[in-house]
Amino acid sequence: MLMEAVRLAGGTDRAKVVEALNKINGLAVSNGTASFSASKRLLVEPRNLAMFEYVKNDKNQVALQIAK
């Protein structure tokens, strides 16, 4: 998203990049679309994050589980 803002701003001038960020709406990203505004600064809400770990199960197979 930052790269798109720099592209839209035509350079790395901070004020222009911030202005460009605030205009981004519906940018195609790997997991859907993203928007950015002065009131919405997070692309991923913390409540939607999880940590995973690889563990060996009772059959000695590697499995992925949510970390405790």
C-alpha positions in Angstrom: 0.0 0.0 0.0 2.9 2.3 0.8 4.4 1.7 -2.7 1.1 2.5 -4.3 0.9 5.8 -2.3 4.5 6.7 -3.4 3.5 6.0 -7.0 0.4 8.1 -6.7 2.3 10.9 -4.9 5.0 10.9 -7.7 7.8 10.6 -5.1 8.5 10.2 -1.4 7.6 13.7 -0.2 5.9 12.9 3.2 3.0 15.2 2.9 2.2 14.0 -0.7 2.5 10.3 0.4 0.1 10.9 3.3 -2.3 12.6 1.0 -2.1 9.8 -1.5 -2.6 7.2 1.3 -5.8 8.8 2.4 -7.1 8.6 -1.2 -6.5 4.9 -1.6 -9.8 3.0 -1.7 -10.4 -0.6 -2.8 -6.7 -1.4 -3.6 -6.4 -5.0 -4.7 -4.2 -6.9 -2.2 -3.5 -10.6 -1.7 -6.4 -11.2 0.6 -9.0 -8.9 -1.0 -9.2 -5.2 -1.2 -7.8 -2.5 1.2 -8.6 1.0 1.9 -6.8 3.6 4.0 -8.0 6.8 5.6 -7.3 9.2 8.4 -9.7 7.2 10.6 -8.7 3.7 9.5 -5.0 3.1 9.7 -4.8 -0.7 10.1 -5.2 -3.1 7.2 -5.5 -6.0 9.5 -7.4 -5.7 12.8 -5.4 -7.2 15.8 -8.4 -9.4 16.7 -8.1 -11.1 13.3 -4.5 -12.1 13.8 -3.3 -15.5 15.2 0.1 -17.1 15.8 0.6 -20.6 14.5 3.2 -23.2 15.3 4.3 -26.5 13.8 4.1 -29.5 16.2 4.4 -33.2 16.0 1.2 -35.1 16.8 0.8 -38.5 18.5 1.5 -40.2 15.1 4.8 -38.3 14.8 3.4 -36.2 11.9 4.0 -32.5 11.7 0.8 -30.5 12.1 0.0 -26.8 12.2 -1.9 -25.5 15.2 -2.8 -22.2 16.8 -0.1 -21.2 19.2 -1.0 -21.1 22.9 
